[in-house]
Amino acid sequence: MVLYDFAHRLVLDISVKEQEAIYVDRGEWNVLSSVLAQLETRLPEIFMPDYQERLQAARVRLRPVDEE
């Protein structure tokens, strides 16, 4: 879910100008978009009403121990 959310922001939630600052080549955007599409088919949690809570819990679990 954390990877999905990050990829979603990088592919869908940024302006063209921001994309130009992030992506060196359009191929990078295409591959990230493809990964995002694959994650959408494998993560039913992203469509659940409590997605934000689940996402936050996943982020916390992935943090380094010294940040908790």
PDB file of N, CA, C and O in Angstrom:
ATOM      1  N   MET A   1       0.817  -1.194   0.000  1.00  0.00           N
ATOM      2  CA  MET A   1       0.000   0.000   0.000  1.00  0.00           C
ATOM      3  C   MET A   1       0.860   1.257   0.000  1.00  0.00           C
ATOM      4  O   MET A   1       0.527   2.248  -0.649  1.00  0.00           O
ATOM      5  N   VAL A   2       1.958   1.208   0.726  1.00  0.00           N
ATOM      6  CA  VAL A   2       2.833   2.384   0.784  1.00  0.00           C
ATOM      7  C   VAL A   2       3.428   2.661  -0.596  1.00  0.00           C
ATOM      8  O   VAL A   2       3.465   3.808  -1.042  1.00  0.00           O
ATOM      9  N   LEU A   3       3.889   1.618  -1.265  1.00  0.00           N
ATOM     10  CA  LEU A   3       4.430   1.788  -2.616  1.00  0.00           C
ATOM     11  C   LEU A   3       3.351   2.274  -3.571  1.00  0.00           C
ATOM     12  O   LEU A   3       3.603   3.153  -4.396  1.00  0.00           O
ATOM     13  N   TYR A   4       2.160   1.714  -3.466  1.00  0.00           N
ATOM     14  CA  TYR A   4       1.048   2.154  -4.314  1.00  0.00           C
ATOM     15  C   TYR A   4       0.769   3.637  -4.119  1.00  0.00           C
ATOM     16  O   TYR A   4       0.652   4.382  -5.092  1.00  0.00           O
ATOM     17  N   ASP A   5       0.664   4.066  -2.874  1.00  0.00           N
ATOM     18  CA  ASP A   5       0.348   5.466  -2.604  1.00  0.00           C
ATOM     19  C   ASP A   5       1.437   6.397  -3.138  1.00  0.00           C
ATOM     20  O   ASP A   5       1.142   7.441  -3.720  1.00  0.00           O
ATOM     21  N   PHE A   6       2.686   6.012  -2.935  1.00  0.00           N
ATOM     22  CA  PHE A   6       3.812   6.815  -3.425  1.00  0.00           C
ATOM     23  C   PHE A   6       3.788   6.893  -4.953  1.00  0.00           C
ATOM     24  O   PHE A   6       3.927   7.975  -5.523  1.00  0.00           O
ATOM     25  N   ALA A   7       3.614   5.755  -5.608  1.00  0.00           N
ATOM     26  CA  ALA A   7       3.572   5.733  -7.072  1.00  0.00           C
ATOM     27  C   ALA A   7       2.381   6.529  -7.588  1.00  0.00           C
ATOM     28  O   ALA A   7       2.484   7.232  -8.593  1.00  0.00           O
ATOM     29  N   HIS A   8       1.266   6.417  -6.906  1.00  0.00           N
ATOM     30  CA  HIS A   8       0.060   7.157  -7.317  1.00  0.00           C
ATOM     31  C   HIS A   8       0.331   8.661  -7.312  1.00  0.00           C
ATOM     32  O   HIS A   8      -0.042   9.367  -8.249  1.00  0.00           O
ATOM     33  N   ARG A   9       0.976   9.144  -6.261  1.00  0.00           N
ATOM     34  CA  ARG A   9       1.303  10.568  -6.190  1.00  0.00           C
ATOM     35  C   ARG A   9       2.260  10.972  -7.303  1.00  0.00           C
ATOM     36  O   ARG A   9       2.108  12.040  -7.897  1.00  0.00           O
ATOM     37  N   LEU A  10       3.249  10.120  -7.592  1.00  0.00           N
ATOM     38  CA  LEU A  10       4.240  10.462  -8.618  1.00  0.00           C
ATOM     39  C   LEU A  10       3.682  10.384 -10.034  1.00  0.00           C
ATOM     40  O   LEU A  10       4.180  11.068 -10.928  1.00  0.00           O
ATOM     41  N   VAL A  11       2.673   9.574 -10.249  1.00  0.00           N
ATOM     42  CA  VAL A  11       2.125   9.415 -11.591  1.00  0.00           C
ATOM     43  C   VAL A  11       0.907  10.315 -11.815  1.00  0.00           C
ATOM     44  O   VAL A  11       0.783  10.935 -12.872  1.00  0.00           O
ATOM     45  N   LEU A  12       0.024  10.390 -10.844  1.00  0.00           N
ATOM     46  CA  LEU A  12      -1.263  11.034 -11.085  1.00  0.00           C
ATOM     47  C   LEU A  12      -1.473  12.369 -10.378  1.00  0.00           C
ATOM     48  O   LEU A  12      -2.292  13.175 -10.819  1.00  0.00           O
ATOM     49  N   ASP A  13      -0.761  12.610  -9.310  1.00  0.00           N
ATOM     50  CA  ASP A  13      -1.073  13.781  -8.495  1.00  0.00           C
ATOM     51  C   ASP A  13      -0.098  14.941  -8.638  1.00  0.00           C
ATOM     52  O   ASP A  13      -0.096  15.848  -7.806  1.00  0.00           O
ATOM     53  N   ILE A  14       0.733  14.927  -9.681  1.00  0.00           N
ATOM     54  CA  ILE A  14       1.671  16.029  -9.839  1.00  0.00           C
ATOM     55  C   ILE A  14       1.495  16.676 -11.205  1.00  0.00           C
ATOM     56  O   ILE A  14       1.016  16.048 -12.149  1.00  0.00           O
ATOM     57  N   SER A  15       1.882  17.917 -11.293  1.00  0.00           N
ATOM     58  CA  SER A  15       1.751  18.659 -12.539  1.00  0.00           C
ATOM     59  C   SER A  15       2.820  18.231 -13.540  1.00  0.00           C
ATOM     60  O   SER A  15       3.793  17.566 -13.184  1.00  0.00           O
ATOM     61  N   VAL A  16       2.625  18.616 -14.780  1.00  0.00           N
ATOM     62  CA  VAL A  16       3.598  18.311 -15.832  1.00  0.00           C
ATOM     63  C   VAL A  16       4.953  18.930 -15.489  1.00  0.00           C
ATOM     64  O   VAL A  16       5.993  18.313 -15.721  1.00  0.00           O
ATOM     65  N   LYS A  17       4.947  20.127 -14.947  1.00  0.00           N
ATOM     66  CA  LYS A  17       6.203  20.777 -14.570  1.00  0.00           C
ATOM     67  C   LYS A  17       6.926  19.982 -13.494  1.00  0.00           C
ATOM     68  O   LYS A  17       8.144  19.814 -13.556  1.00  0.00           O
ATOM     69  N   GLU A  18       6.177  19.489 -12.502  1.00  0.00           N
ATOM     70  CA  GLU A  18       6.782  18.660 -11.462  1.00  0.00           C
ATOM     71  C   GLU A  18       7.312  17.351 -12.046  1.00  0.00           C
ATOM     72  O   GLU A  18       8.379  16.878 -11.655  1.00  0.00           O
ATOM     73  N   GLN A  19       6.566  16.772 -12.978  1.00  0.00           N
ATOM     74  CA  GLN A  19       7.027  15.543 -13.628  1.00  0.00           C
ATOM     75  C   GLN A  19       8.361  15.774 -14.336  1.00  0.00           C
ATOM     76  O   GLN A  19       9.262  14.941 -14.250  1.00  0.00           O
ATOM     77  N   GLU A  20       8.485  16.876 -15.016  1.00  0.00           N
ATOM     78  CA  GLU A  20       9.724  17.188 -15.732  1.00  0.00           C
ATOM     79  C   GLU A  20      10.903  17.300 -14.770  1.00  0.00           C
ATOM     80  O   GLU A  20      12.037  16.996 -15.140  1.00  0.00           O
ATOM     81  N   ALA A  21      10.645  17.732 -13.546  1.00  0.00           N
ATOM     82  CA  ALA A  21      11.711  17.858 -12.556  1.00  0.00           C
ATOM     83  C   ALA A  21      12.089  16.506 -11.948  1.00  0.00           C
ATOM     84  O   ALA A  21      13.201  16.345 -11.445  1.00  0.00           O
ATOM     85  N   ILE A  22      11.181  15.543 -11.991  1.00  0.00           N
ATOM     86  CA  ILE A  22      11.418  14.236 -11.373  1.00  0.00           C
ATOM     87  C   ILE A  22      11.942  13.215 -12.363  1.00  0.00           C
ATOM     88  O   ILE A  22      12.917  12.517 -12.086  1.00  0.00           O
ATOM     89  N   TYR A  23      11.299  13.126 -13.511  1.00  0.00           N
ATOM     90  CA  TYR A  23      11.626  12.085 -14.481  1.00  0.00           C
ATOM     91  C   TYR A  23      12.700  12.557 -15.453  1.00  0.00           C
ATOM     92  O   TYR A  23      12.599  13.636 -16.036  1.00  0.00           O
ATOM     93  N   VAL A  24      13.724  11.736 -15.616  1.00  0.00           N
ATOM     94  CA  VAL A  24      14.790  12.035 -16.568  1.00  0.00           C
ATOM     95  C   VAL A  24      14.322  11.692 -17.977  1.00  0.00           C
ATOM     96  O   VAL A  24      14.697  12.354 -18.945  1.00  0.00           O
ATOM     97  N   ASP A  25      13.497  10.648 -18.081  1.00  0.00           N
ATOM     98  CA  ASP A  25      13.042  10.168 -19.376  1.00  0.00           C
ATOM     99  C   ASP A  25      11.587   9.713 -19.249  1.00  0.00           C
ATOM    100  O   ASP A  25      11.191   9.214 -18.195  1.00  0.00           O
ATOM    101  N   ARG A  26      10.799   9.875 -20.287  1.00  0.00           N
ATOM    102  CA  ARG A  26       9.382   9.484 -20.275  1.00  0.00           C
ATOM    103  C   ARG A  26       9.225   7.979 -19.970  1.00  0.00           C
ATOM    104  O   ARG A  26       8.196   7.560 -19.440  1.00  0.00           O
ATOM    105  N   GLY A  27      10.233   7.183 -20.302  1.00  0.00           N
ATOM    106  CA  GLY A  27      10.186   5.755 -20.008  1.00  0.00           C
ATOM    107  C   GLY A  27      10.060   5.474 -18.523  1.00  0.00           C
ATOM    108  O   GLY A  27       9.437   4.489 -18.127  1.00  0.00           O
ATOM    109  N   GLU A  28      10.652   6.338 -17.691  1.00  0.00           N
ATOM    110  CA  GLU A  28      10.543   6.176 -16.235  1.00  0.00           C
ATOM    111  C   GLU A  28       9.085   6.331 -15.796  1.00  0.00           C
ATOM    112  O   GLU A  28       8.590   5.563 -14.970  1.00  0.00           O
ATOM    113  N   TRP A  29       8.407   7.331 -16.356  1.00  0.00           N
ATOM    114  CA  TRP A  29       7.001   7.549 -16.038  1.00  0.00           C
ATOM    115  C   TRP A  29       6.179   6.347 -16.483  1.00  0.00           C
ATOM    116  O   TRP A  29       5.294   5.893 -15.758  1.00  0.00           O
ATOM    117  N   ASN A  30       6.470   5.833 -17.671  1.00  0.00           N
ATOM    118  CA  ASN A  30       5.720   4.691 -18.194  1.00  0.00           C
ATOM    119  C   ASN A  30       5.874   3.463 -17.316  1.00  0.00           C
ATOM    120  O   ASN A  30       4.891   2.776 -17.040  1.00  0.00           O
ATOM    121  N   VAL A  31       7.090   3.173 -16.873  1.00  0.00           N
ATOM    122  CA  VAL A  31       7.284   1.987 -16.036  1.00  0.00           C
ATOM    123  C   VAL A  31       6.627   2.166 -14.675  1.00  0.00           C
ATOM    124  O   VAL A  31       6.054   1.214 -14.145  1.00  0.00           O
ATOM    125  N   LEU A  32       6.694   3.338 -14.108  1.00  0.00           N
ATOM    126  CA  LEU A  32       6.049   3.582 -12.824  1.00  0.00           C
ATOM    127  C   LEU A  32       4.535   3.489 -12.962  1.00  0.00           C
ATOM    128  O   LEU A  32       3.861   2.969 -12.073  1.00  0.00           O
ATOM    129  N   SER A  33       4.004   3.983 -14.052  1.00  0.00           N
ATOM    130  CA  SER A  33       2.579   3.888 -14.322  1.00  0.00           C
ATOM    131  C   SER A  33       2.146   2.435 -14.454  1.00  0.00           C
ATOM    132  O   SER A  33       1.068   2.062 -13.992  1.00  0.00           O
ATOM    133  N   SER A  34       2.976   1.621 -15.079  1.00  0.00           N
ATOM    134  CA  SER A  34       2.687   0.197 -15.227  1.00  0.00           C
ATOM    135  C   SER A  34       2.694  -0.512 -13.872  1.00  0.00           C
ATOM    136  O   SER A  34       1.828  -1.343 -13.601  1.00  0.00           O
ATOM    137  N   VAL A  35       3.662  -0.189 -13.031  1.00  0.00           N
ATOM    138  CA  VAL A  35       3.718  -0.772 -11.688  1.00  0.00           C
ATOM    139  C   VAL A  35       2.470  -0.375 -10.898  1.00  0.00           C
ATOM    140  O   VAL A  35       1.885  -1.201 -10.198  1.00  0.00           O
ATOM    141  N   LEU A  36       2.073   0.869 -11.012  1.00  0.00           N
ATOM    142  CA  LEU A  36       0.876   1.351 -10.326  1.00  0.00           C
ATOM    143  C   LEU A  36      -0.348   0.561 -10.773  1.00  0.00           C
ATOM    144  O   LEU A  36      -1.152   0.149  -9.937  1.00  0.00           O
ATOM    145  N   ALA A  37      -0.501   0.346 -12.061  1.00  0.00           N
ATOM    146  CA  ALA A  37      -1.640  -0.406 -12.580  1.00  0.00           C
ATOM    147  C   ALA A  37      -1.632  -1.841 -12.048  1.00  0.00           C
ATOM    148  O   ALA A  37      -2.685  -2.374 -11.696  1.00  0.00           O
ATOM    149  N   GLN A  38      -0.467  -2.462 -11.986  1.00  0.00           N
ATOM    150  CA  GLN A  38      -0.373  -3.819 -11.463  1.00  0.00           C
ATOM    151  C   GLN A  38      -0.735  -3.872  -9.979  1.00  0.00           C
ATOM    152  O   GLN A  38      -1.410  -4.800  -9.531  1.00  0.00           O
ATOM    153  N   LEU A  39      -0.287  -2.880  -9.225  1.00  0.00           N
ATOM    154  CA  LEU A  39      -0.621  -2.840  -7.800  1.00  0.00           C
ATOM    155  C   LEU A  39      -2.124  -2.673  -7.593  1.00  0.00           C
ATOM    156  O   LEU A  39      -2.694  -3.257  -6.672  1.00  0.00           O
ATOM    157  N   GLU A  40      -2.764  -1.880  -8.445  1.00  0.00           N
ATOM    158  CA  GLU A  40      -4.206  -1.665  -8.322  1.00  0.00           C
ATOM    159  C   GLU A  40      -4.983  -2.965  -8.454  1.00  0.00           C
ATOM    160  O   GLU A  40      -6.031  -3.126  -7.829  1.00  0.00           O
ATOM    161  N   THR A  41      -4.480  -3.897  -9.262  1.00  0.00           N
ATOM    162  CA  THR A  41      -5.191  -5.164  -9.440  1.00  0.00           C
ATOM    163  C   THR A  41      -4.924  -6.142  -8.306  1.00  0.00           C
ATOM    164  O   THR A  41      -5.611  -7.158  -8.200  1.00  0.00           O
ATOM    165  N   ARG A  42      -3.939  -5.857  -7.453  1.00  0.00           N
ATOM    166  CA  ARG A  42      -3.553  -6.803  -6.403  1.00  0.00           C
ATOM    167  C   ARG A  42      -3.816  -6.291  -4.980  1.00  0.00           C
ATOM    168  O   ARG A  42      -3.585  -7.009  -4.008  1.00  0.00           O
ATOM    169  N   LEU A  43      -4.286  -5.080  -4.867  1.00  0.00           N
ATOM    170  CA  LEU A  43      -4.483  -4.494  -3.539  1.00  0.00           C
ATOM    171  C   LEU A  43      -5.942  -4.077  -3.324  1.00  0.00           C
ATOM    172  O   LEU A  43      -6.290  -2.918  -3.548  1.00  0.00           O
ATOM    173  N   PRO A  44      -6.789  -5.000  -2.896  1.00  0.00           N
ATOM    174  CA  PRO A  44      -8.180  -4.614  -2.659  1.00  0.00           C
ATOM    175  C   PRO A  44      -8.307  -3.562  -1.555  1.00  0.00           C
ATOM    176  O   PRO A  44      -9.298  -2.834  -1.502  1.00  0.00           O
ATOM    177  N   GLU A  45      -7.303  -3.482  -0.674  1.00  0.00           N
ATOM    178  CA  GLU A  45      -7.348  -2.516   0.437  1.00  0.00           C
ATOM    179  C   GLU A  45      -7.472  -1.072  -0.042  1.00  0.00           C
ATOM    180  O   GLU A  45      -8.042  -0.234   0.658  1.00  0.00           O
ATOM    181  N   ILE A  46      -6.944  -0.776  -1.227  1.00  0.00           N
ATOM    182  CA  ILE A  46      -6.972   0.620  -1.683  1.00  0.00           C
ATOM    183  C   ILE A  46      -8.384   1.102  -1.990  1.00  0.00           C
ATOM    184  O   ILE A  46      -8.609   2.304  -2.129  1.00  0.00           O
ATOM    185  N   PHE A  47      -9.331   0.183  -2.097  1.00  0.00           N
ATOM    186  CA  PHE A  47     -10.713   0.545  -2.374  1.00  0.00           C
ATOM    187  C   PHE A  47     -11.599   0.474  -1.136  1.00  0.00           C
ATOM    188  O   PHE A  47     -12.805   0.708  -1.220  1.00  0.00           O
ATOM    189  N   MET A  48     -11.013   0.154   0.005  1.00  0.00           N
ATOM    190  CA  MET A  48     -11.777   0.033   1.242  1.00  0.00           C
ATOM    191  C   MET A  48     -11.964   1.400   1.899  1.00  0.00           C
ATOM    192  O   MET A  48     -11.120   2.285   1.752  1.00  0.00           O
ATOM    193  N   PRO A  49     -13.063   1.569   2.619  1.00  0.00           N
ATOM    194  CA  PRO A  49     -13.329   2.863   3.254  1.00  0.00           C
ATOM    195  C   PRO A  49     -12.256   3.285   4.262  1.00  0.00           C
ATOM    196  O   PRO A  49     -12.042   4.478   4.475  1.00  0.00           O
ATOM    197  N   ASP A  50     -11.585   2.314   4.880  1.00  0.00           N
ATOM    198  CA  ASP A  50     -10.577   2.646   5.880  1.00  0.00           C
ATOM    199  C   ASP A  50      -9.155   2.622   5.298  1.00  0.00           C
ATOM    200  O   ASP A  50      -8.185   2.380   6.016  1.00  0.00           O
ATOM    201  N   TYR A  51      -9.050   2.872   4.008  1.00  0.00           N
ATOM    202  CA  TYR A  51      -7.750   2.830   3.331  1.00  0.00           C
ATOM    203  C   TYR A  51      -6.726   3.749   3.982  1.00  0.00           C
ATOM    204  O   TYR A  51      -5.585   3.335   4.186  1.00  0.00           O
ATOM    205  N   GLN A  52      -7.091   4.964   4.309  1.00  0.00           N
ATOM    206  CA  GLN A  52      -6.135   5.912   4.890  1.00  0.00           C
ATOM    207  C   GLN A  52      -5.576   5.406   6.219  1.00  0.00           C
ATOM    208  O   GLN A  52      -4.387   5.561   6.496  1.00  0.00           O
ATOM    209  N   GLU A  53      -6.431   4.805   7.032  1.00  0.00           N
ATOM    210  CA  GLU A  53      -5.960   4.247   8.305  1.00  0.00           C
ATOM    211  C   GLU A  53      -5.019   3.073   8.063  1.00  0.00           C
ATOM    212  O   GLU A  53      -3.988   2.952   8.726  1.00  0.00           O
ATOM    213  N   ARG A  54      -5.371   2.211   7.116  1.00  0.00           N
ATOM    214  CA  ARG A  54      -4.518   1.074   6.784  1.00  0.00           C
ATOM    215  C   ARG A  54      -3.172   1.555   6.233  1.00  0.00           C
ATOM    216  O   ARG A  54      -2.121   1.008   6.567  1.00  0.00           O
ATOM    217  N   LEU A  55      -3.220   2.568   5.400  1.00  0.00           N
ATOM    218  CA  LEU A  55      -1.996   3.125   4.818  1.00  0.00           C
ATOM    219  C   LEU A  55      -1.102   3.690   5.910  1.00  0.00           C
ATOM    220  O   LEU A  55       0.105   3.448   5.912  1.00  0.00           O
ATOM    221  N   GLN A  56      -1.680   4.437   6.833  1.00  0.00           N
ATOM    222  CA  GLN A  56      -0.886   5.014   7.916  1.00  0.00           C
ATOM    223  C   GLN A  56      -0.260   3.926   8.777  1.00  0.00           C
ATOM    224  O   GLN A  56       0.899   4.040   9.175  1.00  0.00           O
ATOM    225  N   ALA A  57      -1.012   2.881   9.067  1.00  0.00           N
ATOM    226  CA  ALA A  57      -0.473   1.771   9.859  1.00  0.00           C
ATOM    227  C   ALA A  57       0.677   1.085   9.116  1.00  0.00           C
ATOM    228  O   ALA A  57       1.673   0.705   9.731  1.00  0.00           O
ATOM    229  N   ALA A  58       0.544   0.927   7.809  1.00  0.00           N
ATOM    230  CA  ALA A  58       1.612   0.312   7.016  1.00  0.00           C
ATOM    231  C   ALA A  58       2.855   1.195   7.009  1.00  0.00           C
ATOM    232  O   ALA A  58       3.975   0.694   7.109  1.00  0.00           O
ATOM    233  N   ARG A  59       2.661   2.496   6.893  1.00  0.00           N
ATOM    234  CA  ARG A  59       3.808   3.418   6.927  1.00  0.00           C
ATOM    235  C   ARG A  59       4.551   3.299   8.259  1.00  0.00           C
ATOM    236  O   ARG A  59       5.781   3.262   8.288  1.00  0.00           O
ATOM    237  N   VAL A  60       3.804   3.239   9.351  1.00  0.00           N
ATOM    238  CA  VAL A  60       4.415   3.123  10.675  1.00  0.00           C
ATOM    239  C   VAL A  60       5.209   1.829  10.781  1.00  0.00           C
ATOM    240  O   VAL A  60       6.320   1.821  11.309  1.00  0.00           O
ATOM    241  N   ARG A  61       4.643   0.737  10.280  1.00  0.00           N
ATOM    242  CA  ARG A  61       5.351  -0.553  10.334  1.00  0.00           C
ATOM    243  C   ARG A  61       6.649  -0.529   9.540  1.00  0.00           C
ATOM    244  O   ARG A  61       7.597  -1.234   9.887  1.00  0.00           O
ATOM    245  N   LEU A  62       6.707   0.262   8.490  1.00  0.00           N
ATOM    246  CA  LEU A  62       7.886   0.297   7.625  1.00  0.00           C
ATOM    247  C   LEU A  62       8.962   1.278   8.083  1.00  0.00           C
ATOM    248  O   LEU A  62      10.076   1.261   7.561  1.00  0.00           O
ATOM    249  N   ARG A  63       8.642   2.118   9.038  1.00  0.00           N
ATOM    250  CA  ARG A  63       9.633   3.081   9.528  1.00  0.00           C
ATOM    251  C   ARG A  63      10.767   2.379  10.240  1.00  0.00           C
ATOM    252  O   ARG A  63      10.574   1.319  10.837  1.00  0.00           O
ATOM    253  N   PRO A  64      11.956   2.969  10.179  1.00  0.00           N
ATOM    254  CA  PRO A  64      13.067   2.427  10.964  1.00  0.00           C
ATOM    255  C   PRO A  64      12.705   2.457  12.454  1.00  0.00           C
ATOM    256  O   PRO A  64      11.969   3.337  12.900  1.00  0.00           O
ATOM    257  N   VAL A  65      13.209   1.521  13.195  1.00  0.00           N
ATOM    258  CA  VAL A  65      12.893   1.392  14.622  1.00  0.00           C
ATOM    259  C   VAL A  65      13.198   2.675  15.380  1.00  0.00           C
ATOM    260  O   VAL A  65      12.442   3.047  16.278  1.00  0.00           O
ATOM    261  N   ASP A  66      14.281   3.359  15.045  1.00  0.00           N
ATOM    262  CA  ASP A  66      14.685   4.558  15.789  1.00  0.00           C
ATOM    263  C   ASP A  66      13.776   5.766  15.536  1.00  0.00           C
ATOM    264  O   ASP A  66      13.954   6.800  16.180  1.00  0.00           O
ATOM    265  N   GLU A  67      12.814   5.665  14.624  1.00  0.00           N
ATOM    266  CA  GLU A  67      11.891   6.774  14.361  1.00  0.00           C
ATOM    267  C   GLU A  67      10.572   6.604  15.088  1.00  0.00           C
ATOM    268  O   GLU A  67       9.712   7.480  14.992  1.00  0.00           O
ATOM    269  N   GLU A  68      10.381   5.526  15.802  1.00  0.00           N
ATOM    270  CA  GLU A  68       9.087   5.294  16.465  1.00  0.00           C
ATOM    271  C   GLU A  68       9.027   5.880  17.825  1.00  0.00           C
ATOM    272  O   GLU A  68       8.005   5.766  18.501  1.00  0.00           O
TER     273      GLU A  68
END
